[in-house]
């Protein structure tokens, strides 16, 4: 049985070991690198089916590694992981060819599912005459990311409207003490809600195709 070859690029040994233990089973051959230059050199010289790379790396960033690998080994799939997610980075990574963008701390079962889907996609892509023109998975992923961003903006704006409105009512001349207390209560509750929304945005990741879930 031919094993899928995976290279894990992360400067944290704990993450390397975690992914080696997760994927170090019969169907996978997993190697690690903690240096971007070494990872690029090995991937250009050896065949790897998948690169799992951290975004923030000393020297050459994970995004630069993604760009370089996709230019020289376009059939190699890439999954980007990061502890500092933003909507813009997720969209940029997917546009550059990343299969997915996953946030730390990630769920190991979710990671296994994502890797499985990634390698299945790679298998189905082999032999296509013009793979560069066909990006249905990337298009769906970008659409899902943008949908999440739109929903977050809508929810935060609603909370801000309530916060500002109650603050203005409290500051109005002649405002009663009881009304001020109610306004402060509403402001506190909406601040808590807005905090929850922001935390959701900072933890997003996708458990499945075209879907967004909470995730660092």
N, C-alpha and C positions, 0 to 999 in steps of 0.2 A: 504494500500500500504506500503510495507516494504521499509524503507529508507536506502540508502547506507550510511555507517558510515565513516566519514573522520576525521582524526586527523591532525591538522596543528601544526608543531613544528617549531617555530621561536622565537628568543629572541627580535624581534621588534614587539611591540604591533600594530603598524600601518599595518604591513603585515598580522598579525593575523586577525585584524578587516576587512581588505580588502578582504581576502579570505572567512571569515565568511559571509560577505555581498554578495559576489559573488555566493557562493554555499549554502547559507542558504535559500534554497527554498524547495518545497514539497518533492522532491525525495532525498534530502540529509539531514543528521544529522551531523553537523559540531561541533567539539570541538577543543580547542586549548591548547597548552602547550608551555612554554618558557624555559623549563629545560629538558635536554635530559634524565636524570635519571627518572624524573617523567613520561615522555612520554613512556619510555621503560616499566616502572612498569604498567602503565595503559594499554598499548597494550598487555602485557602478561596476564593481568587479564580480559580485556574486548575485545569483538570482534570488530575489525575495518576492513573495506574493503580496505582502502587506507590511507597511511601516506604521507603527503606533508611536507618534511623537508628541512630546510636551511642547507647548507653544513658547514658553519662556525658557530659553537656553542661553548660557553664556557664549559670547562670540556670535555664532550664526544662529538666528532664531528658528523656531520650528516652522514658521511661515516661509522663511527663506529656503529651508530644507524641502518643504512641500513644493515650492516653485521649481527648485533645481531638479528634484526627482521626477516631477511631471514633464519636464522638458527633455530629460534623457531616458527615462523609463516610464512612458505614459501608461503602460498597462499595470504598473505597480499601484496598488490601492494604498491610500493614506487615511488614517484616522487621527485627528488632532485632539489632544487632551489639554486642559488648562484649569488653573485655579483662579484665573482672572477673566471670566467670560464677559463679552459684550455682544450685542446684536450685530454691530458692524463687523467685528472680527469673525463671527460665525458665518455671515454672508460672504465675506471676502474669502475665507478659507474654502467654502463650498464652491464658489465661483472659480477658484484656482485649481479645483479638481479633487478636493478632499471628499471622501465618502461621507464622513460625519464629523461633528464637532461635539465632544463630550466634556462635561465639566467635573472637576474634582470637588468633593469626593464622589467617585462614581460607584454605582452598584455593579458588582461583579457579574451577576446574572444578566443585567442589561448590556454590559460590555461583551459578554459571550454571545448574546443574541445579535448585537451589532456586527461583531466580527463574522459571525456565520452568514448574515445577510450580505456583508461586504464581499466575502469570498464566493458566494453564490452568484452575485452580480458579475464578478470578475470572470467566472467560468462561462456565464451566458454571453459575455461580451467578446470572448475569444472567437476570432474568425469573422467578426463584423467588418465589412469593407470600409466603413467611414465612421468609426467610433466617436471621433471628435464632434460630429454633428448631432450626436444622440445623447442627451443628458436628462432623461426623464426623472431619475432619482434626484439629481442635483436641483432641477427646477422645482420639484415638489418640496424638497428640504428648504430651499430659499423662500418659497411661498409660505411654508409653515413658520419659519423664523419671522418673516415680516408680519404675518397674522398675529403672532404673539406680541411683537412690538406695538402693533396697533391697539391690541386689547389692553396692554399695560398702560399706554398713553391715555386711553379713554378712562380707565379706572382711576389713575392718578389725578387726572383733570377733575373728575367728579369729586374726589376727596378734597382737592384744593379749593373747589368752589364752595363746599360746605365749610371748610376751615376759614376761608376768607370772609364768607358771609356772616358766620357767627362772630368772628373777630370784630367786624364792622358794627354789628348790632351791639356788642358789648361796649364799644367805644362811643356809641351815640350819646349825645347829651340827654340826661334824664333817664337813662336806662336803669331799670329796677334791679335790686340786688338778686332777686330770685331769677330774673331773666339772664343776668350775667352768669350766675352759677350754671344755668342750663346751657348757655352758650359755651362756657368753658368745658362742660361735660361733653358736649358734641365735638368740640375741637380735639379734646383728648382721644375720644373714640375714633375719630377720623385719622388722627396722627398714627394711632395703632394700626388702623386698616392700611394706611399708605405705607407704613413700615413693612407690613406683611406682603404687600404688592411688590415692593422693591426687593425684598428677600427672595421672592419667587423669581424675579427677573435675574437675580444674581445666581440662581441655582438651576437654571433651565438646562435640560438635555432631552434628547429624543429617545423614548423607549421603542419606537416603531416607525415605520415608513411614513413620512409626512406628518408626524405627530410630535408635539412638544410636551415635555414633562418637566417637573421641578428637578433641579439638581443643584459647587462653589464656583 
